[in-house]
């Protein structure tokens, strides 16, 4: 099998999300960060970064660090204790990442997300824009769940799935789950000597799910079941996912050298998956009508600017799906509006340079960015 052709190679990634579990990063007894391991990881990340790849970190460990600083007893914490622990621990985590990456001239940007930021379209578009901007500026987003405000009912709870949601949100092409096991096995390798590692999964079938049920990883909120849930989210967004053992030093370097792993390979690319999502699964909340000039621009693959809009109908919020209509009312495609219907009405027909004066704030230059637009 040619690894480059099958995509089972980290080197093929351009926008890579790396999820790091608590057990790898934090000494659970003392609540300190495994410094040497983290320095090795920073070297790995710097290597990817130097090749022009975009890197996003999703890190757990805030609660594991914070609970020691706050001197909580062992055992399960109550929700408010977890929130307090996360608030304390996240400062230490961010500091540790900032220090090890600064040595490689990499700038860390902390982003704490709740499930709402990945589900509510208006907030989703916001978080996506922020992360896109950080990546464009060369920063490394350091993401964790905003445990301080997330209550039990609304927590994602595990960073495997949070990582997958982030990967989907920013159209990443690769999600790496650094785990305490080197992949998915046919049965629990701790109890079945004949269990085999599955190097590649092309679809999450019932058979694959049965394998996950049989595999217990020792620590962490995750386990193989949440990793498969993450794989479903990632694959649905056209992002490939890999599970590999994160415990040795330089785990990404090892992965590049062909360490054991399970690769989950989607059939779509992030771009086609996102366009499919916009075209198919979102209910349009309104419509935007274009003049002939804007239609021509659209057909050349350009974004949709307010100047070319002649009418706005329906009621929609920023981030909602809308129909895009030609001068004759024919449906040309669909997209996510960067403005609410009220604001879109106020800026339609205006030049982009007039948006700020008209609305009193500086929004996006485009009414619908071409990444958010599907032309029929
Ligand atoms: N957000 C949690 C923390 O930072 C970790 C969630 C998980 O274990 O995946 O402590």
Boltz pocket constraint, residues with backbone or C-beta under 6 A from the ligand:
constraints:
  - pocket:
      binder: B
      contacts: [[A, 22], [A, 59], [A, 60], [A, 61], [A, 62], [A, 63], [A, 64], [A, 86], [A, 144], [A, 145], [A, 147], [A, 157], [A, 158], [A, 159], [A, 160], [A, 220], [A, 221], [A, 222]]
      max_distance: 6.0
